[in-house]
Amino acid sequence: MRQIVLDTETTGLEWKKGNRIVEVGCVELIERRPTGRTFHRYFNPGREFEPGAQEVTGLTLEFLADKPLFADVVDEFLEFVAGAELVIHNAAFDIGFLDAELGQCGSHYGCMRDRVSVLDSLELARQRYPGQRNSLDALCRRLGVDNSHRQLHGALLDAQLLAEAYLALTAGQSEIGFAAEAIATTAQSVDIGVPLVCGIRPRVRPSEEELAAHAIRIEAIRAKSGVSLWDEAGQAEEIAA
């Protein structure tokens, strides 16, 4: 299975307000292993950043001024992701922006889901950790992925971190090692001396002293609450009999 872990950076939060993509980062996985192939481009958005967006990425219009337009690289990008499953954190955001960019390139480009399938890692995280923070940083901390070098949002860095977090989230794997060659590991079974078939469990009978202590404890519970679960269990046994 071929997967592309993808992240984008943009000039603002909503493509419907005319915001544009300024960076795309992709990491390729084959059979859940990094191949070393990546796609990374910066783009000239042709517009200003919204307040706050520039601080998140650290990018400036001066830096992006000589970068290509998205339309100049669209065919190369689509060739890289073609037929893959995209793994994206909060996929609706990135897919919305990518579809908007494709629309600006021409109606014949269609939309991303015509070319790829999409898996939202945020939804996976919410299913596994309901009611908890599931941002990329929160997932990295929870799953033991080192993100100490992430001072600003960057599309390729975030895609690499998401790849590690996604593999740990879905298979309990640890770091996949983008700086080193992936190492295959095999599970080992350990004989701990417990037979697979345990037979009939021994029946343990309490002593007279233990029964007396138990009766005192139940009476104390009964005096405090008026009834105990042991009383209800006894009634159920009588009914069953």
C-alpha positions in Angstrom: 0.0 0.0 0.0 1.3 3.4 -0.9 0.5 6.3 1.4 1.5 10.0 1.3 1.6 11.8 4.6 0.8 15.4 3.7 0.8 18.9 5.3 0.2 22.4 4.0 0.9 25.9 5.3 -1.4 28.7 4.2 -1.8 32.5 4.4 -4.8 32.1 6.7 -7.5 29.8 8.0 -10.1 29.9 5.2 -9.7 29.3 1.5 -13.1 30.8 1.0 -11.7 34.1 2.0 -9.1 33.9 -0.8 -6.3 32.5 1.3 -3.6 30.5 -0.5 -1.2 27.7 0.1 2.4 28.8 0.7 4.0 25.4 1.4 3.3 21.7 0.8 5.3 18.9 2.3 4.8 15.2 1.6 6.4 12.0 2.8 6.0 8.7 1.0 5.3 5.4 2.8 5.2 2.0 1.1 3.7 -0.8 3.2 4.0 1.5 6.2 7.7 2.2 5.8 9.3 5.5 4.7 10.9 5.2 1.2 13.0 8.4 1.5 11.0 10.1 -1.3 9.5 13.4 -0.4 7.8 16.3 -2.1 8.5 19.8 -0.7 7.7 23.2 -2.3 7.2 26.8 -1.3 4.8 28.9 -3.3 4.3 32.6 -3.9 0.7 33.2 -2.7 0.2 36.5 -4.5 -1.4 38.0 -1.4 -0.7 39.1 2.2 -0.8 36.8 5.2 -3.7 37.1 7.6 -2.8 38.4 11.1 -1.1 35.6 13.0 -0.5 33.2 10.1 2.9 34.5 9.4 4.0 34.1 13.0 3.0 30.4 12.9 5.1 29.5 9.9 7.9 32.0 10.1 7.5 32.6 6.4 7.6 36.1 4.8 6.4 37.5 1.5 10.0 38.5 0.9 11.1 34.9 1.1 8.2 33.7 -1.0 8.6 36.4 -3.7 10.8 34.4 -6.0 9.0 31.0 -5.4 6.8 29.5 -8.1 3.0 29.8 -8.2 1.1 26.7 -7.3 0.0 26.4 -10.9 3.6 26.1 -12.0 4.1 23.0 -9.9 0.6 21.4 -9.9 1.4 18.7 -12.4 4.5 17.6 -10.6 2.6 17.6 -7.3 -0.3 15.5 -8.7 2.1 13.0 -10.3 3.7 12.5 -6.9 0.5 11.8 -5.0 -1.4 10.0 -7.8 -3.2 6.9 -6.6 -2.0 7.1 -3.1 -3.9 7.3 0.2 -3.2 10.7 1.7 -2.8 10.8 5.5 -3.6 14.3 6.8 -4.2 15.7 10.2 -7.5 17.6 10.0 -7.9 16.6 6.4 -10.9 18.9 5.6 -8.6 21.9 6.0 -5.8 20.8 3.7 -8.1 19.2 1.1 -10.2 22.3 1.0 -7.2 24.4 0.2 -5.8 21.9 -2.3 -9.2 21.8 -4.1 -9.3 25.6 -4.2 -5.8 25.7 -5.7 -6.8 23.1 -8.3 -9.8 25.1 -9.2 -7.6 28.2 -9.8 -5.5 26.0 -12.1 -8.4 25.0 -14.3 -11.6 23.1 -14.0 -10.1 20.1 -15.8 -8.0 19.3 -12.7 -11.1 18.4 -10.8 -10.7 17.8 -7.0 -8.2 15.8 -4.9 -10.6 12.9 -4.2 -10.8 12.2 -7.9 -7.1 11.2 -7.7 -6.5 9.9 -4.2 -8.2 8.5 -1.1 -8.0 10.4 2.1 -7.4 9.3 5.7 -7.9 11.8 8.5 -5.5 11.1 11.3 -7.3 13.6 13.5 -10.4 11.5 13.4 -8.4 8.4 14.2 -6.9 10.2 17.2 -10.3 11.4 18.5 -11.6 7.8 18.3 -8.6 6.5 20.3 -8.4 9.4 22.8 -11.9 10.9 23.1 -12.1 14.1 25.1 -8.4 14.7 24.9 -6.3 17.2 23.0 -5.3 15.6 19.7 -3.2 18.3 18.0 0.0 17.1 16.3 2.0 18.3 19.2 -0.2 16.6 21.7 0.0 13.3 19.8 3.7 13.5 19.6 4.0 13.9 23.4 1.5 11.2 24.0 3.0 8.7 21.6 6.7 9.4 22.3 7.6 11.1 19.1 10.4 13.7 19.5 9.2 17.0 18.3 11.6 19.2 20.3 13.0 20.6 17.1 9.6 21.9 16.0 9.7 25.6 16.9 7.6 26.7 13.9 5.1 25.0 11.7 6.7 23.7 8.5 5.0 21.5 6.0 7.7 18.9 5.5 8.7 18.7 9.1 5.1 18.4 10.2 4.5 15.7 7.6 7.5 13.7 9.0 6.3 14.1 12.5 2.8 13.1 11.5 4.1 10.0 9.8 5.8 8.8 13.0 2.7 9.7 15.1 0.4 8.0 12.6 2.3 4.7 12.6 2.5 4.8 16.4 -1.2 5.6 16.6 -2.3 2.8 14.3 0.2 0.1 15.1 2.0 0.9 18.3 5.2 1.4 16.4 7.9 3.7 17.7 10.0 6.1 15.7 10.4 5.1 12.1 13.8 6.8 11.6 13.8 9.3 8.7 17.5 9.9 9.3 18.4 6.2 9.2 17.4 3.2 7.2 14.2 1.6 8.5 14.9 -1.6 10.4 12.5 -4.5 10.3 11.6 -6.0 13.7 10.0 -9.3 14.4 7.8 -10.2 17.4 9.3 -12.8 19.7 7.2 -15.1 21.9 8.4 -15.7 25.4 7.7 -18.9 27.4 6.7 -17.7 30.8 5.9 -21.2 32.1 2.0 -20.9 31.9 0.3 -23.8 30.1 -2.1 -22.8 27.3 -4.7 -25.1 28.8 -5.0 -24.5 32.5 -7.7 -27.1 33.3 -10.1 -26.7 36.2 -9.3 -23.9 38.6 -8.8 -25.0 42.2 -11.7 -24.0 44.6 -10.5 -22.0 47.6 -12.6 -22.3 50.7 -12.4 -19.6 53.4 -11.6 -20.4 57.0 -14.0 -19.9 59.9 -12.1 -16.8 60.9 -12.4 -15.3 57.4 -16.1 -16.0 57.3 -16.6 -14.3 60.7 -14.6 -11.3 59.5 -16.6 -11.1 56.3 -19.9 -11.3 58.2 -18.9 -8.4 60.5 -17.9 -6.3 57.4 -21.2 -7.0 55.6 -23.2 -6.1 58.7 -21.3 -2.8 58.9 -22.2 -2.1 55.2 -25.8 -3.1 55.8 -26.1 -0.8 58.9 -24.7 2.2 56.9 -26.7 1.8 53.6 -29.6 -0.5 54.5 -28.5 -3.2 52.0 -25.4 -4.7 50.6 -24.6 -6.3 47.2 -24.1 -9.6 49.1 -27.7 -9.5 50.2 -28.8 -8.9 46.6 -26.6 -11.8 45.4 -28.2 -14.0 48.1 -31.7 -13.1 46.9 -30.8 -13.8 43.3 -29.5 -17.3 44.3 -32.8 -18.0 46.2 -34.8 -17.0 43.1 -32.7 -19.1 40.8 -33.0 -22.1 43.2 
